Amino acid sequence: MLAEWFKHQLIPAPRHLKDMGYVKELIAIGARHRRCQDAWADHLGLCKKVILDAAKGIKPDKVTILGSGLLLDIPIDALSKTFGEVVLVDIFHMPEIKKCVKPMKNVRLEAIDVTGVVEATFEHALEGALPPAKADAGWLADSDLVVSANILSQLPLLPMDWVKDKGYGEEKTEAFARRIIDHHLELLGALPGRVCLLTEFERQIADGDEVLQEIDPLFGARIPASGLKWIWNIAPRPEITRHIDLRFRMTGIPDLRAVTGKGKN
Ligand SMILES: C[S@@+](CC[C@H](N)C(=O)[O-])C[C@H]1O[C@@H](n2cnc3c(N)ncnc32)[C@H](O)[C@@H]1O
C-alpha cells in the first residue's frame, strides 16, 4: 500500500486525472494483477485469443486498442508483428508501458479520453452541471481493427464517483453512466473497420459457488449475446474480504458488426 502511495506521488500526470483517481486505478490494477496472477491467467489468455481471432482476414495496416492500460490482456508482440501500425489509446500511459513499447517502432501511444467527458466532468461538477458524453468516431475511421479492451464498464466509474462526491443523487449519476456506455457503443457502431469488443456484462459477489449479489455494470445497456463467454475471477478471497469473491461474467466478440442484432445480453 505504501509502495503504491509513493508511486502515485512520483508519477507526473494532469491534475484532473490524479484527483479523479485514474493514475491510482492503474497502479491498483497492476498491484492486484501481481497478487491474483493465477486467478487471472485464463481470463487474460482468452482476451488475447479473441483479439488475435479479430485480427484474422482483414487488411493488417492499422490496429487501435482502446483501454490498452498495462497491456495485460493485449497480445502486443503479435499485433506489432502483424500490423503495420499499432495505436494504444488510454487516458493515461504509465511510465513502465512507455518503456515496454519503446523498442517496438510501429507502436504508438495516444493519451486520449475516449468518452470526451472526463475533464469536463472534473470542471463542470465543481460548477454544478453534468456534461453530456460525446462520441467522435472520426479519429478511428482509418483503423482496420479497433479493439475495445475491457474498457466499456470502466468508462463511467471514476466520473460517477466524482459527481457522487459532489452531491449528485443516484438517479442522475446512473443516467450519466448509462449515457457514457451508450456513447461508447455508438462510437464502436459507427466505425467502418472491424470492431472487437471485450467486456464484462455482469458482476457477481459470491461466497464460493453461491452468488450473493448480481450487479449490472452496463447500467441496462445491451450488448450482443453472441461471443465467447467466461468468468474472470478478478478478486478471489481474501482480496476484498475473507468471506467474498468478486467475479465478472465476460464476453469477447471478435467481430461486433457480424453479430449486432443477433440477441442481446
Ligand atoms: C480494466 S482496464 C483495461 C485493461 C487493459 N486492457 C490492460 O490490459 O491492462 C481499463 C482501462 O481503461 C482506461 N480508461 C478508463 N477511462 C478511460 C477513458 N475515459 N478514456 C480512455 N481510457 C480510459 C483505464 O486507464 C484503464 O487502463
The ligand as an SDF file (V2000), in Angstrom:
LIG
                    3D

 27 29  0  0  0  0  0  0  0  0999 V2000
   -9.6840   -2.6010  -16.8360 C   0  0  0  0  0  0  0  0  0  0  0  0
   -8.5320   -1.5860  -17.6580 S   0  0  0  0  0  0  0  0  0  0  0  0
   -8.3750   -2.4530  -19.1810 C   0  0  0  0  0  0  0  0  0  0  0  0
   -7.3050   -3.4780  -19.0880 C   0  0  0  0  0  0  0  0  0  0  0  0
   -6.1760   -3.2000  -20.0660 C   0  0  0  0  0  0  0  0  0  0  0  0
   -6.6100   -3.5590  -21.4070 N   0  0  0  0  0  0  0  0  0  0  0  0
   -4.9320   -3.9660  -19.6690 C   0  0  0  0  0  0  0  0  0  0  0  0
   -4.5670   -4.9310  -20.3630 O   0  0  0  0  0  0  0  0  0  0  0  0
   -4.3120   -3.6000  -18.6580 O   0  0  0  0  0  0  0  0  0  0  0  0
   -9.4500   -0.1830  -18.1690 C   0  0  0  0  0  0  0  0  0  0  0  0
   -8.5690    0.8670  -18.8300 C   0  0  0  0  0  0  0  0  0  0  0  0
   -9.4060    1.9010  -19.2920 O   0  0  0  0  0  0  0  0  0  0  0  0
   -8.7140    3.1330  -19.1220 C   0  0  0  0  0  0  0  0  0  0  0  0
   -9.7160    4.2020  -19.1530 N   0  0  0  0  0  0  0  0  0  0  0  0
  -10.6780    4.4610  -18.2380 C   0  0  0  0  0  0  0  0  0  0  0  0
  -11.4150    5.5190  -18.6230 N   0  0  0  0  0  0  0  0  0  0  0  0
  -10.9060    5.9270  -19.8140 C   0  0  0  0  0  0  0  0  0  0  0  0
  -11.2440    6.9800  -20.7240 C   0  0  0  0  0  0  0  0  0  0  0  0
  -12.2530    7.8320  -20.4560 N   0  0  0  0  0  0  0  0  0  0  0  0
  -10.5410    7.0930  -21.8630 N   0  0  0  0  0  0  0  0  0  0  0  0
   -9.5100    6.2440  -22.1480 C   0  0  0  0  0  0  0  0  0  0  0  0
   -9.1330    5.2420  -21.3100 N   0  0  0  0  0  0  0  0  0  0  0  0
   -9.8320    5.0930  -20.1690 C   0  0  0  0  0  0  0  0  0  0  0  0
   -8.0090    2.9650  -17.8040 C   0  0  0  0  0  0  0  0  0  0  0  0
   -6.9450    3.8920  -17.6620 O   0  0  0  0  0  0  0  0  0  0  0  0
   -7.5620    1.5070  -17.8810 C   0  0  0  0  0  0  0  0  0  0  0  0
   -6.2850    1.3860  -18.4370 O   0  0  0  0  0  0  0  0  0  0  0  0
  1  2  1  0
  2  3  1  0
  2 10  1  0
  3  4  1  0
  4  5  1  0
  5  6  1  0
  5  7  1  0
  7  8  2  0
  7  9  1  0
 10 11  1  0
 11 12  1  0
 11 26  1  0
 12 13  1  0
 13 14  1  0
 13 24  1  0
 14 15  1  0
 14 23  1  0
 15 16  2  0
 16 17  1  0
 17 18  1  0
 17 23  2  0
 18 19  1  0
 18 20  2  0
 20 21  1  0
 21 22  2  0
 22 23  1  0
 24 25  1  0
 24 26  1  0
 26 27  1  0
M  CHG  2   2   1   9  -1
M  END
$$$$
